[in-house]
């Protein structure tokens, strides 16, 4: 059917008007809904957030696209930041609860420094060559990191000092040693005055008659700078506050080694009842000891007497001495200038029971019910004590009657005690240093 042109024109006209009205309604009256799921904002490079600079003013951004992950990215970033903040708080708690560590340096300017470092603190020492000019080591004990320097090349002003706490090991046994020790104390005093060093302790091989007045002015309680004094021999100064008694130990200056206990030292059969290798001083109890041994016809003991003291051992004499200790049930320990002697500790190292002459020697050492050897007695030393060497034959007779099992048990107890004693000295030393040097830190 043919549509008249007039009707076709009117149909087109009405369609156009309807479309125009619909378009006008959408433009002017309809509310625009924007889905945030599909919006993305593309910012001009270098433009501040929120708009593009246009003639000194900000114009709104016009380049907008839809980003289907915007909300998820915001949530992810927020959760990540929370995890980072929580981890920082965790690290902070660890650092706050982590025990604080301290540094202490030890300068060994006397042979007893080796007993302190190797036998008590059990620290390593490099190089191992005993005659090296410079030896050093480090060890961690409790909260303290100790470093140790010793040898002839350790001289004033040439020791690396990167800490303000110092332990000085000195010898005050005779006047020549005292003069040398005084020079070191004066050097440390200059470091204290320069605020390079804040805390000082001294481990001192004291005079055998306890004549140690020369160091008194250096003690802090007397106006000096030395906080602590660890002193060998039964000095009346010992108060366990700022002056502590320290063991003499083995003769490291004569190259006596660090002996490691083993099962064979405990279980082996020892062919000799006793030994004494040493110097016989005129009009001393050592003469009495040798008379008793000779008159009794005791052939079960190793003896080697000399009339003159020798400061150094030869390789042969040291080996002979160590063999005597290792093959004897008892080691006879007569007094010298002082009751405490290296022989006591050296016998313990080899499991040979010290037979100690328990008498007070002349001098200014403490005279109390526990003296002499009060440090060892307080630690429960399993020694045989006697007042006169005329008691020795009865002790040896009792020794002959002991069974092998009894001897082995006694030897084991001695070696266990000596290990425990050194451990006690280690703990005491580190605890006193820590409490005195760092209690206010």
C-alpha positions in Angstrom: 0.0 0.0 0.0 1.4 3.4 -0.9 1.7 5.8 2.0 0.8 9.4 1.1 3.7 11.8 1.3 1.8 14.0 3.7 1.3 11.2 6.2 5.0 10.1 5.9 6.2 13.7 6.5 4.0 14.0 9.7 5.2 10.6 10.9 8.8 11.7 10.6 8.1 15.1 12.2 6.3 13.5 15.2 9.2 11.0 15.6 11.7 13.8 15.6 9.8 15.9 18.2 9.4 12.8 20.5 13.2 12.1 20.2 14.0 15.7 20.9 11.8 15.8 24.0 13.3 12.6 25.3 16.8 13.9 24.8 15.9 17.2 26.5 14.5 15.4 29.5 17.6 13.3 30.0 19.8 16.3 29.7 17.9 18.7 32.0 15.8 16.6 34.3 17.4 13.0 34.7 19.8 12.3 37.7 23.2 11.0 36.6 24.3 7.8 38.5 28.1 7.2 38.6 29.4 3.7 39.4 32.6 4.0 41.6 33.4 0.5 40.5 34.4 1.7 37.1 35.9 5.2 37.8 39.6 6.0 37.5 41.2 9.3 37.7 44.2 10.0 35.4 46.2 12.9 36.7 48.3 15.3 34.7 52.1 14.8 35.5 53.3 17.4 37.9 49.9 18.6 38.8 48.8 19.0 42.4 46.2 16.6 43.7 42.7 17.6 42.8 43.3 19.6 39.6 45.6 21.0 37.0 47.2 24.4 37.4 45.6 26.8 34.9 46.9 30.4 34.9 47.6 30.3 38.7 44.3 28.6 39.5 43.4 25.0 39.8 41.1 23.5 37.1 39.3 20.2 37.7 40.7 17.2 36.1 38.8 16.2 33.0 40.6 12.9 32.0 38.7 10.4 34.0 38.5 6.6 33.2 36.9 3.8 35.1 39.2 1.6 37.4 37.5 -1.6 38.4 40.1 -2.3 41.3 40.2 1.1 43.0 38.4 0.1 46.2 40.3 -3.2 46.5 43.6 -1.3 46.1 42.7 1.1 48.9 41.7 -1.8 51.2 45.0 -3.7 50.4 47.2 -0.6 51.0 45.4 0.0 54.3 45.9 -3.6 55.5 49.5 -3.5 54.4 50.2 -0.4 56.3 48.6 -1.9 59.4 50.9 -4.9 59.1 53.9 -2.7 58.8 52.9 -0.7 61.9 52.3 -3.9 63.9 55.8 -5.3 62.8 57.5 -2.0 63.9 55.8 -2.2 67.3 56.9 -5.9 67.6 60.5 -4.9 66.8 60.3 -2.1 69.4 59.1 -4.5 72.1 62.0 -6.9 71.2 64.6 -4.1 71.5 63.1 -2.9 74.8 63.1 -6.4 76.3 66.5 -7.4 74.9 69.1 -7.6 77.6 71.6 -4.7 77.4 75.2 -5.7 76.8 78.3 -4.1 78.2 82.0 -4.0 77.2 84.9 -4.5 79.6 88.6 -4.6 78.5 91.3 -6.5 80.5 94.9 -5.5 80.3 97.1 -8.4 81.6 100.3 -6.9 82.9 101.1 -9.7 85.3 101.3 -13.4 84.8 98.2 -14.0 87.0 96.3 -12.4 84.1 96.6 -15.7 82.2 95.1 -17.6 85.1 92.2 -15.1 85.2 91.7 -15.3 81.5 92.4 -18.9 80.5 91.7 -20.9 83.7 88.9 -18.8 85.3 87.1 -17.0 82.5 88.1 -19.8 80.0 88.7 -17.3 77.3 90.5 -18.0 74.0 93.9 -16.4 73.4 95.6 -15.8 70.0 98.2 -16.5 69.0 98.6 -19.7 71.0 102.4 -19.2 71.2 103.1 -18.4 74.9 106.1 -16.2 74.1 104.3 -14.1 71.5 104.8 -10.3 72.0 101.1 -9.6 71.6 98.2 -11.9 72.5 94.5 -11.1 72.6 91.1 -12.8 73.0 87.4 -12.1 73.5 84.5 -13.8 75.3 80.9 -13.2 76.3 79.9 -13.8 79.9 76.4 -12.9 81.1 75.8 -9.3 79.9 79.4 -8.5 79.5 81.7 -8.8 76.4 85.2 -9.1 77.7 88.3 -8.5 75.6 91.8 -9.3 76.8 95.2 -8.1 75.9 98.6 -9.3 77.2 102.2 -9.6 76.2 105.4 -7.4 76.2 104.0 -5.4 73.2 101.0 -4.2 75.3 102.4 -0.9 76.3 100.8 2.4 77.5 99.1 4.3 74.8 99.1 1.5 72.2 96.2 -0.6 73.3 93.0 -0.2 71.3 90.5 1.2 73.8 86.9 1.4 72.5 85.1 1.1 75.8 85.1 3.0 79.1 85.4 0.0 81.5 88.8 -1.4 82.3 90.3 -4.2 84.4 94.1 -3.9 85.1 96.0 -7.0 86.2 99.2 -6.1 88.1 101.9 -7.6 90.2 102.7 -6.0 93.6 104.7 -8.7 95.2 108.1 -6.8 95.4 109.3 -3.2 95.0 110.4 -3.5 91.4 107.0 -4.9 90.4 105.3 -2.2 92.4 107.1 0.6 90.5 106.1 -0.9 87.2 102.5 -1.3 88.4 102.4 2.3 89.7 103.3 3.6 86.2 100.4 1.7 84.7 98.0 3.0 87.4 99.1 6.6 86.6 98.5 6.0 82.9 95.0 4.8 83.6 94.5 7.8 85.9 95.1 10.1 83.0 92.5 8.2 81.0 90.0 8.6 83.8 90.8 12.4 84.0 90.2 12.6 80.2 86.9 10.8 80.6 88.1 8.1 78.3 87.7 5.5 81.1 84.9 5.7 83.7 85.2 2.4 85.6 88.4 0.7 86.8 89.1 -2.6 88.6 92.5 -4.1 89.6 93.4 -7.7 89.9 96.5 -7.6 92.1 99.1 -10.3 93.0 99.6 -8.9 96.4 102.6 -9.0 98.7 103.1 -12.4 100.4 103.1 -10.7 103.8 100.1 -8.6 102.8 102.1 -5.3 102.7 100.0 -3.6 100.1 99.7 0.0 101.4 101.2 1.4 98.2 97.9 0.8 96.3 95.6 2.2 99.0 95.6 5.8 97.7 94.3 4.6 94.3 91.2 3.1 95.8 88.0 5.1 95.3 87.1 4.8 99.0 90.4 6.7 99.7 89.8 9.4 97.1 91.2 7.4 94.1 89.7 6.1 91.0 89.9 2.3 91.4 86.3 1.0 92.0 87.2 -2.7 92.7 90.3 -4.6 94.0 90.6 -8.3 93.6 93.5 -9.2 95.9 95.6 -12.4 96.2 96.4 -13.6 99.8 94.4 -13.2 103.1 94.5 -9.4 103.3 92.6 -7.8 106.2 91.3 -5.3 103.6 89.0 -7.9 102.2 85.4 -6.8 102.8 83.5 -8.3 99.8 82.3 -4.8 99.0 85.1 -3.1 97.1 88.0 -5.5 98.0 87.6 -9.2 97.2 90.0 -12.1 97.8 91.3 -13.7 94.6 93.0 -17.1 94.2 96.7 -17.3 93.5 96.2 -20.0 90.9 98.9 -22.0 89.0 102.3 -20.6 88.0 101.6 -19.4 84.5 104.8 -17.4 84.6 106.6 -20.8 84.6 104.5 -22.0 81.7 102.2 -24.3 83.8 99.5 -25.2 81.3 95.7 -25.3 81.4 95.0 -29.0 82.2 91.8 -30.5 80.8 90.4 -33.2 83.1 89.7 -36.6 81.5 88.5 -40.0 82.6 92.0 -41.5 82.5 93.2 -39.0 85.1 90.6 -40.3 87.5 90.7 -44.0 86.8 94.4 -44.6 86.2 96.5 -46.3 88.9 99.1 -44.0 90.5 102.3 -45.7 91.5 103.3 -43.1 94.2 101.7 -42.1 97.5 103.1 -38.6 97.5 105.4 -36.1 95.9 107.4 -33.0 96.8 109.6 -31.2 94.3 110.8 -27.8 95.5 113.2 -25.5 97.2 114.4 -26.2 100.8 114.8 -23.0 102.7 117.1 -23.0 105.7 115.4 -23.1 109.1 112.0 -23.7 107.4 109.3 -26.3 107.9 110.5 -27.8 104.6 113.6 -29.0 106.3 111.4 -30.8 108.8 109.4 -32.3 106.0 112.5 -33.7 104.3 113.7 -35.1 107.6 110.4 -36.9 108.2 110.5 -38.4 104.7 114.1 -39.5 105.1 113.8 -40.9 108.6 110.7 -42.8 107.8 112.3 -44.5 104.9 109.4 -43.7 102.7 110.2 -44.9 99.2 106.7 -44.5 97.9 107.1 -40.7 97.4 108.7 -38.8 94.6 111.1 -36.1 96.0 113.5 -33.7 94.4 114.9 -31.0 96.7 117.0 -28.0 95.7 118.6 -25.4 97.9 118.1 -22.4 95.6 114.9 -21.2 94.1 114.7 -21.0 90.3 112.3 -18.5 88.7 111.9 -20.5 85.5 111.3 -24.1 84.6 113.2 -25.9 81.8 111.2 -28.1 79.5 112.5 -31.2 81.3 111.9 -29.9 84.8 108.3 -28.9 83.9 107.6 -32.3 82.4 109.1 -34.1 85.4 107.0 -32.0 87.8 103.8 -32.6 85.9 104.5 -36.3 85.8 105.0 -36.3 89.6 101.6 -34.7 90.1 99.9 -37.0 87.7 101.4 -40.2 89.3 101.0 -39.3 93.0 97.9 -39.7 95.2 99.1 -36.8 97.4 101.0 -33.6 96.8 102.8 -32.2 99.9 102.4 -28.4 100.2 104.7 -26.9 102.9 104.5 -23.1 103.5 106.8 -20.7 101.9 106.7 -17.0 102.6 102.9 -17.4 102.5 100.8 -20.5 103.1 99.0 -20.2 99.8 101.2 -21.5 97.0 101.0 -22.4 93.3 101.5 -26.1 94.1 98.1 -26.3 95.8 96.3 -25.4 92.5 98.6 -27.4 90.3 97.9 -30.5 92.4 94.2 -29.9 92.0 94.5 -29.7 88.2 96.0 -33.2 88.2 93.7 -34.7 90.8 96.5 -35.1 93.4 95.2 -34.3 96.9 97.0 -31.3 98.4 98.4 -32.0 101.9 98.6 -28.4 103.2 100.6 -27.1 106.1 97.8 -25.1 107.8 99.8 -22.5 109.7 99.8 -18.7 109.7 103.0 -17.1 108.2 104.6 -13.9 109.5 103.4 -10.6 108.2 100.3 -8.4 108.0 97.9 -11.0 106.6 94.5 -11.6 108.3 94.7 -13.6 111.4 91.2 -15.2 111.9 89.7 -18.6 112.7 89.4 -19.3 109.0 92.9 -18.1 108.1 95.1 -19.0 106.3 93.5 -20.0 103.0 90.1 -18.7 104.0 89.0 -18.4 100.3 89.7 -22.1 99.7 88.3 -23.2 103.0 85.1 -21.2 102.5 84.7 -23.0 99.1 84.9 -26.4 100.9 88.3 -27.5 99.5 88.7 -31.3 100.0 92.3 -31.0 101.2 94.2 -32.7 104.0 95.3 -30.1 106.5 98.0 -30.6 109.1 99.8 -28.3 111.6 103.1 -30.1 111.7 104.9 -32.4 109.2 105.5 -34.9 112.0 101.8 -35.8 111.4 102.7 -37.0 107.9 103.7 -40.7 108.7 100.2 -41.3 110.2 98.6 -39.8 107.1 100.7 -42.0 104.8 99.8 -45.1 106.8 96.2 -44.3 106.4 96.7 -43.8 102.7 98.2 -47.3 102.3 95.1 -48.8 103.9 92.7 -47.1 101.4 91.1 -49.2 98.6 91.5 -48.3 95.0 87.8 -47.4 94.8 88.2 -45.0 97.7 91.1 -43.3 96.1 89.3 -43.0 92.8 86.2 -41.5 94.4 88.4 -39.0 96.3 90.3 -38.0 93.2 87.0 -37.5 91.3 85.6 -35.3 94.1 88.8 -33.2 94.0 88.7 -32.6 90.3 85.0 -31.8 90.4 85.5 -29.4 93.2 88.3 -27.6 91.4 86.2 -27.2 88.3 83.3 -25.9 90.5 85.7 -23.5 92.3 86.9 -21.9 89.1 83.2 -21.6 88.0 82.4 -19.9 91.2 85.2 -17.5 90.8 84.1 -16.7 87.2 80.5 -16.0 88.3 81.7 -13.9 91.2 84.1 -11.8 89.1 81.5 -11.1 86.4 78.7 -10.4 88.8 80.8 -8.0 90.9 82.0 -6.2 87.8 78.4 -5.9 86.4 76.9 -4.7 89.6 79.6 -2.2 90.4 80.2 -0.8 86.9 76.8 -0.9 85.4 74.2 -0.9 88.2 73.1 2.7 87.3 73.1 2.2 83.6 
